[in-house]
Amino acid sequence: MKEKIEIHKKINSVSSLDSFKLIKSELEDRFGRLDEDIIIYMYEEWFENLAKKVKICNVHQNKN
């Protein structure tokens, strides 16, 4: 459980392409090839962090 929280904290800290690559590489070194869902989650967290920086409050997602 502690390990899972640590991983989420790392992913939540993604704030740039460099940090994305670094954390992705670190996780791959530790766990092997990452599942597509984890990579998507990392991109979503990165997007949320960028949105907060520019004060975007709401984002609507659709199938397109």
TORZA-356481 format. One record per residue: residue number from 1; z negated, x, y of N, C-alpha, C in turn. Coordinates in steps of 0.1 Angstrom, whole numbers. Layout:
N
   nupa     n_w     n_u     n_v    ca_w    ca_u    ca_v     c_w     c_u     c_v
    NUM       Z       X       Y       Z       X       Y       Z       X       Y
...
END
This chain:
64
   nupa     n_w     n_u     n_v    ca_w    ca_u    ca_v     c_w     c_u     c_v
      1       0       8     -12       0       0       0       0       9      13
      2      -8      19      13      -9      28      24       4      35      27
      3      11      38      16      24      45      17      35      35      23
      4      34      22      19      43      12      24      41      10      40
      5      29      10      44      26       9      58      31      21      66
      6      29      33      60      34      45      67      50      45      68
      7      57      40      58      71      39      59      75      29      70
      8      69      17      71      72       8      81      69      13      95
      9      59      21      96      56      27     109      67      37     113
     10      72      45     104      83      54     106      95      46     111
     11      98      36     103     111      28     106     109      22     120
     12      97      16     123      95      10     136      96      20     147
     13      95      33     145      96      42     156     110      47     159
     14     120      41     152     134      45     154     138      41     169
     15     141      51     177     145      48     191     158      54     195
     16     164      62     187     176      68     190     184      71     177
     17     197      75     179     205      79     168     199      91     161
     18     194     101     168     187     112     162     175     109     154
     19     167     100     159     155      96     152     159      88     140
     20     169      80     141     174      72     130     178      81     118
     21     186      91     122     191     101     112     180     109     105
     22     170     113     114     159     121     109     150     113      99
     23     147     100     103     139      92      94     146      88      81
     24     159      85      83     168      82      71     168      94      61
     25     170     105      67     170     117      58     157     120      52
     26     146     118      59     133     120      54     130     110      42
     27     134      98      44     132      88      34     140      90      21
     28     153      95      24     162      98      12     156     110       5
     29     151     120      12     145     132       5     134     127      -4
     30     126     118       1     114     113      -6     117     103     -17
     31     126      94     -15     129      83     -25     143      83     -31
     32     152      91     -27     165      91     -31     174      82     -23
     33     185      78     -27     195      70     -20     188      57     -16
     34     189      53      -3     183      41       3     191      29       0
     35     185      18      -3     191       5      -5     197       1       8
     36     208      -6       8     215     -12      20     206     -20      28
     37     197     -28      22     188     -36      29     178     -28      38
     38     174     -16      33     165      -8      41     173      -2      53
     39     185       2      51     193       7      62     195      -3      72
     40     198     -16      68     200     -27      78     187     -29      85
     41     176     -29      78     163     -30      85     160     -19      95
     42     164      -7      92     163       4     102     171       1     114
     43     184      -3     112     192      -7     124     186     -18     132
     44     181     -28     125     175     -39     132     163     -35     141
     45     154     -26     135     143     -21     143     148     -12     155
     46     158      -4     153     164       4     163     169      -6     174
     47     176     -16     171     181     -26     180     170     -32     188
     48     159     -36     181     148     -43     188     141     -33     198
     49     140     -21     194     134     -11     203     143      -9     216
     50     156      -9     214     165      -7     225     165     -20     234
     51     164     -31     228     163     -44     235     151     -45     244
     52     140     -40     238     127     -40     246     128     -31     258
     53     135     -20     256     137     -10     268     144     -16     279
     54     154     -25     277     162     -31     287     157     -45     290
     55     145     -49     285     139     -61     287     147     -74     283
     56     153     -73     271     160     -84     265     150     -92     257
     57     148    -104     261     137    -112     254     142    -120     242
     58     154    -125     242     159    -133     231     173    -129     227
     59     175    -129     214     188    -126     208     191    -137     198
     60     203    -142     199     207    -152     189     217    -146     180
     61     215    -147     167     224    -142     157     231    -153     150
     62     244    -151     148     251    -161     140     259    -154     129
     63     267    -161     121     274    -155     110     285    -146     114
     64     289    -147     126     300    -138     130     295    -125     135
END
